[in-house]
Amino acid sequence: MLTDKLYDCLSPMVVLCACLWLAGAEYPLAVLSGGVFRLGHWLPRGELCPRGGAGLRAALLVASPPARAAPRRRARLTWAHYARRSDIAVAFVLGSAAAPRRGSRLAREAALHGDLVVGNFTDSRRNASLRALSMLEWALDRCPLAPFIMKVEDHVFVNVPNVLRFVEHHKYEVRTAWGSLAREAGGEYLRGDAYILTADLAGALLRRVWREAYSPHEARFVWRLLAGAAAAAAHEPGLAAPPPPPRARSPCPGCRSRARSRSGNNSTTDTRRLAPQRHT
């Protein structure tokens, strides 16, 4: 039988890896990250970080799968408009197995906004760790002079002024990561919603890729890279928060206005701290 012949040609280790993959398990130790991660970007967008990041205070890299155009649009209309500043770089990082086809929705979005960095990997939930590695590669290759790298998910609202105060307070730190530390039965790890790295960690973590086993669980994978690079990790739970839920629409449009006029409060903004607390 053809199946039996193929099985005889495969080594037991390869068969084991395939079985674990089909079972939904993490990659076994035999699958090193260097064998899964492919260098390069279909759309590198080096112009997002002019002069290699000289003069920047931070590079904000947003993990955003290709189909999530709506969260990217919300980010551009809110906190990501800070990309107009000369000391901030904002890029949306996603993956594609091939270059975006001309005329496709992704190609049109990239041409319109010019802020999409498309890495050389298939974007999926199991490849979230590859997206993180692609971010590090882009920061090291295109933005090496930016002192800090912040990774956020596209559903996170970022208070950019607070982030700038945070990096100013820690501008002399080296080989350090800040984020929300979580603890489970398997140990401690850095949550993937948002974290900040000193720029010197980009190269250090990428060098560890060729020694570490790959895992589709980004938080644990990045934590192992940090441990292998002997980096310090600090608990900073205020780095990220989800956007506030939408307000329920009132059945009577005039009722809310009359209620505000009676209370004497005309403000409807629900302000939240969505980034590091201000240090004094």
Secondary structure, DSSP 8 states (H G I E B T S, - for coil): -HHHHHHHHS-HHHHHHHHHHHTT----TTSBGGGT----EEE--GGGSGGGGTT-SEEEEEE--TT-HHHHHHHHHTGGGGGGSTTEEEEEEEEESS---TTSHHHHHHHHH--EEEEES--SGGGHHHHHHHHHHHHHHH-TT-SEEEEEETT----HHHHHHHHHHTTT--SEEEEEEEEETTEEEEEEEEEEEETHHHHHHHHHTTTSB--S-HHHHHHHHHHHTT-EEEE-GGG-----------SSHHHHHHHHHHHT----------S-----
